[in-house]
Structure formats: structure tokens, C-alpha cells
């Protein structure tokens, strides 16, 4: 029995098992086995000598965005509209067969946009170059999921399932569980909150399934068995995702309104170029980038060349971005902008910068 057959057997077993208090341990064990087999499926087989061809795209710019979707939903058209790169688009499926990068220039930042080949059902098992597509998606900062507005919710749930089965968690935060395997001493289990979905017995069963008999586990929030399995596996990627419904010119106004009100969703039309500017605004928000401008003493700020950093970056991050030796020679900085109480304010290395702040660094 191959891994794929084992996975489908377990999935069928989970589907036909009733969910109640008596079966929760059985279901927890099945989920642990399922995660284990999926992890084996993703690992390249040691017997195959020929190396598979991946999409080697060098990371460039300030952030990376991956376009994921079924074939013929408008990914290539979107890339051609947003960037100066022309990606071949035609009315048949699988026009794009490899990864095509483009660059969006927005608010002084260069955002790398990757047009990936269409995903089909069963991509996580390697169908239709699905594994390479998903491997590139894991390296992105934000995923844009392109969906056909005329197809409804089917595409969204299928894509979420495919990405979920390879350890990509969309619009979720990392479970607040402390987990540390030890050399001895058995399993020490504690929780700071009342647990309604997991119990100590279930946690021990799941750990035994992974052949972990000595560990320290502390639940700081009420998590499900699936989230606990994610913590044990340790290779999960948590990333923001923007659901983009394309081809809204082919559906009714009521349906457009319904789709636009969904969380994390944007409705656009690449054919008629509708709502693309709002999509860029939303993308900027999800990337959580900040522009910081520099200023020399006695001169006006340089608004042409911004330093792009992540939200919550400090003065020290700015110093490292300018030159790696600058932080060691740092005396103080003067900052103008929304992060200060008054302008200019004299600050140290730990001061947190905000969007469009101006900074002047004084060395020793």
C-alpha cells in the first residue's frame, strides 16, 4: 500500500467517523497519522536519482507576492497589467508553464510578483507541477489567490485544502503552544487556559504517534488537535492571503456586492481594468511595509529614495540597512514624523519608526 492510498484511507475514515466526545481520541490519532504521511509525501524520495526541475526565481525587491489559482482565472493578464513584464495569456488552460516574475513599483517599494502555473486538484500530491508551485508559494510574503467570480466558492475551498495539506496556513497566526522535546522525564503537560478541544490524554496519544515520549508541553491558548500537530511538525508557514475575485464584469451586481463584503477579499476585472488601484492598496496593507526617508544635516530630506522596511522596524534596522558599521558608530538620531511626540525628536536605537518618517543619523 503506497502513501497516497494510506492518505486516502485515513481521509475516508475521518469522513465517516462521527465527531463526539467518545471518538475525539480516535480522530486525533488519525489526524496525527495523516500529517505524518503528508510530510513523507513532500520529502523527495531517496531512490530517485534524477533531480526534478523547480522554479528557481531569485528573490528581489522589498517583498515577494505569489499569484496562485486554477488555470485560466486571469493570473497572467493581472501580471501584465500590474508590471512591465508581458506574460503570455490565451483562452486555453495552462498557457503559463513556468514561473514568470514581474515587479510592481508602488509607494517607492519594489514588490516582486510571481505568476505561477495554474494549480489543479491533487497538486499537493505532485499533479501538474503542483509541488514546485506550492514550494515557491511557501517563500512568498503574501499569497494572492486568484479566483473566478463566475465559479463561486468551489475554487477557494479546493485551493485552501491543497495549500493546507502542504503546511501553508492562510490568514492564521501561529498557535501559542510551548513545545520542547527532552532527553528524559516523560511528558510534562500544563495549560494556562481552560482547554475545550484538547486534553492531556489526547496530547500524549498524538506525541506517542510521533514516537515522542519525553517532552514539555504548555498550552497558552485553547487550541485544536490540528494546531497542536502543526506545532510538533514545526515546518508550517503562516502567511497572509488576499482572495481576489476576477471577471466581475460577467456576474450580477448583487453577487459582486456579496463577494466584496467577504473578509480578506477584493473584487476586480482585469479585462475592464476595474478596482485594480484598491487591490494595490490592500496588498500594501497586507505586506505591512513602511517607507523611511533619510536627511543629511543642513539639507532637505531625500524623498526620491526611500528605505523600505517591515512594520515595527527600529532605528537600528535603518542603520543596518544604510551600512552595517553604522549602528556601532551611532550617537543619536533626529526623527520627524508620526512616531514622535514632537518634531524633530532626539531618539536612540530602540525607537520604532512609522510610515513616511524622516530620519537624520548623527555619528560619534
Secondary structure, 3 states (H helix, E strand, C coil): CCHHHHHHHHHHHHHHCCCCCCCHHHHHHHHHHHHHHHHHHHCCCCCCCCCCCCCCCCCCCCEEEEEEECCCCCHHHHHHHHCCCCCCCCCCCCCCCCCEEEEEEECCEEEEEEECCCCCCCHHHCHHHHHHHHHHHHCCCEEEEEEEHHHCCHHHHHHHHHHHHCCEEECCCCCCEEEEECCCCCEEEEECCCCCCCCHHHHHHHHHHCCCCCEEEEECCCCCHHHHHHHHHCCCEEEEEEEEEECHHHCCHHHHHHHHCCCCEEECECCCCECHHHHHHHHHHHHCEEEEEECCCCCCCEEEEEEEEECCCEHHHHHHHHCCCCCCCEEEEEEECCCCCCCCEEECCCCECCCCEEEEEEEC
